[in-house]
């Protein structure tokens, strides 16, 4: 079995519902950005120790990003369970609140260690994703809970990066 179909050679691709769209359609662009973020989080998790307390959370975030990508790619407005997204948003808020109670968050230059630098890069990519999702939301419905998660995700990655570089 081959993974290429040659159907995309003309600059068009298919969404989950079969609709053919331009490869630079905002839905494809948003999902491409989310895919990059997910891949970058894969690098972050691969660089972590198996007993790292944040490893499972980051892997859950990766699965949630895949679910969001499916939601964007499927224009059929099927029922979607937002509870895991709500739960993760709340968990990220708790982590941020617990960790950000001092002045080490005033101004931060990315770096400090390779894991912290990777987290800063993931944070910047999460912000790009959020911007693309806001663009998408102008023309296609996207639940506010997804938007909240993406906003908290960049804050969480920033907080985790700062904690890991100090």
C-alpha positions as CSV (number, residue, x, y, z in Angstrom):
1,X,0.0,0.0,0.0
2,X,1.3,3.4,-0.9
3,X,0.7,6.5,1.2
4,X,0.6,8.9,-1.8
5,X,-2.5,9.4,-3.9
6,X,-1.3,12.1,-6.3
7,X,-4.7,13.8,-5.8
8,X,-3.0,16.7,-4.0
9,X,-0.7,17.4,-6.9
10,X,-3.0,20.1,-8.2
11,X,-3.0,22.1,-5.0
12,X,-6.2,20.7,-3.5
13,X,-6.8,18.3,-0.6
14,X,-9.7,16.5,1.0
15,X,-11.3,17.3,4.4
16,X,-12.8,14.5,6.5
17,X,-16.2,14.9,5.0
18,X,-14.8,14.5,1.5
19,X,-14.9,18.2,0.5
20,X,-12.0,19.1,-1.8
21,X,-10.4,22.5,-0.8
22,X,-7.3,24.4,-1.7
23,X,-4.3,23.4,0.3
24,X,-4.1,27.0,1.7
25,X,-7.7,26.9,2.9
26,X,-7.8,28.3,6.5
27,X,-9.0,24.9,7.8
28,X,-6.0,23.2,6.2
29,X,-3.7,26.0,7.4
30,X,-5.0,25.9,11.0
31,X,-4.6,22.1,11.1
32,X,-1.1,22.3,9.6
33,X,-0.2,24.7,12.4
34,X,-1.7,22.4,15.0
35,X,0.1,19.5,13.5
36,X,3.4,21.4,13.8
37,X,2.7,22.1,17.4
38,X,1.8,18.5,18.1
39,X,5.0,17.3,16.4
40,X,7.0,19.8,18.5
41,X,5.3,18.5,21.7
42,X,6.4,15.1,20.5
43,X,10.0,16.3,20.6
44,X,9.4,17.8,24.0
45,X,8.0,14.6,25.4
46,X,10.7,12.5,23.8
47,X,13.3,14.6,25.6
48,X,11.6,14.1,29.0
49,X,12.4,11.4,31.6
50,X,9.7,8.7,31.8
51,X,8.9,9.6,35.4
52,X,8.5,13.4,34.6
53,X,5.3,14.6,36.3
54,X,4.3,16.6,33.2
55,X,4.8,13.9,30.6
56,X,1.3,12.4,30.9
57,X,-0.3,15.8,30.7
58,X,1.7,16.8,27.6
59,X,0.7,13.5,26.0
60,X,-2.9,14.1,26.8
61,X,-2.6,17.6,25.3
62,X,-1.3,15.9,22.1
63,X,-4.3,13.7,21.9
64,X,-6.6,16.7,22.5
65,X,-4.9,18.6,19.7
66,X,-5.6,15.6,17.4
67,X,-9.3,15.7,18.4
68,X,-9.4,19.5,17.6
69,X,-7.8,18.8,14.2
70,X,-10.5,16.3,13.5
71,X,-13.2,18.7,14.6
72,X,-11.8,21.3,12.2
73,X,-11.4,18.9,9.3
74,X,-15.0,17.5,9.7
75,X,-17.5,20.0,8.4
76,X,-20.5,17.9,9.3
77,X,-21.0,19.4,12.8
78,X,-21.1,16.1,14.6
79,X,-21.6,15.9,18.3
80,X,-18.3,16.5,20.1
81,X,-17.4,15.8,23.8
82,X,-15.9,19.0,25.1
83,X,-15.5,17.7,28.7
84,X,-11.8,16.6,28.2
85,X,-11.0,20.1,26.8
86,X,-12.7,21.8,29.7
87,X,-10.9,19.5,32.2
88,X,-7.5,20.2,30.6
89,X,-8.1,23.9,30.5
90,X,-8.9,23.8,34.3
91,X,-5.9,21.6,35.0
92,X,-3.6,24.0,33.1
93,X,-5.0,27.0,35.0
94,X,-4.3,25.2,38.3
95,X,-0.7,24.5,37.2
96,X,-0.2,28.1,36.1
97,X,-1.6,29.4,39.4
98,X,0.5,27.1,41.5
99,X,3.8,27.9,39.6
100,X,3.5,31.6,38.8
101,X,3.5,33.2,42.2
102,X,6.8,34.9,42.1
103,X,8.9,37.5,40.1
104,X,10.7,34.9,37.9
105,X,8.0,35.5,35.3
106,X,8.6,39.2,34.9
107,X,10.8,39.0,31.7
108,X,12.1,35.8,30.3
109,X,14.6,35.2,27.5
110,X,13.9,31.8,26.0
111,X,16.6,29.2,26.7
112,X,18.4,28.2,29.8
113,X,18.4,24.5,29.0
114,X,17.4,22.5,26.0
115,X,14.1,21.3,27.5
116,X,13.2,24.9,28.5
117,X,14.1,26.1,25.0
118,X,12.0,23.5,23.4
119,X,9.1,24.4,25.7
120,X,9.5,28.1,24.7
121,X,9.4,27.1,21.0
122,X,6.3,25.1,21.6
123,X,4.8,28.1,23.4
124,X,5.5,30.3,20.4
125,X,4.0,27.7,18.1
126,X,0.9,27.4,20.3
127,X,0.4,31.2,20.0
128,X,0.6,30.9,16.2
129,X,-2.0,28.1,16.3
130,X,-4.3,30.3,18.4
131,X,-4.0,33.2,15.9
132,X,-4.8,30.8,13.0
133,X,-7.8,29.5,14.9
134,X,-9.1,33.0,15.5
135,X,-8.8,33.6,11.7
136,X,-10.6,30.3,11.1
137,X,-13.4,31.2,13.6
138,X,-14.4,34.2,11.5
139,X,-15.7,32.0,8.8
140,X,-16.2,28.6,10.5
141,X,-17.8,27.9,13.8
142,X,-15.3,26.8,16.5
143,X,-16.4,26.4,20.0
144,X,-15.1,29.0,22.5
145,X,-13.8,26.1,24.7
146,X,-11.3,25.2,22.1
147,X,-10.2,28.9,22.0
148,X,-9.8,28.9,25.8
149,X,-7.7,25.7,25.7
150,X,-5.4,27.2,23.1
151,X,-4.9,30.4,25.1
152,X,-4.2,28.5,28.3
153,X,-1.9,26.1,26.5
154,X,0.5,28.8,25.5
155,X,0.5,30.1,29.1
156,X,1.1,26.6,30.4
157,X,4.0,26.0,28.1
158,X,5.5,29.4,29.0
159,X,5.1,28.6,32.7
160,X,6.5,25.1,32.4
161,X,9.5,26.5,30.4
162,X,10.2,29.1,33.0
163,X,10.0,26.5,35.8
164,X,12.3,24.2,33.9
165,X,14.9,26.8,33.1
166,X,15.3,28.1,36.6
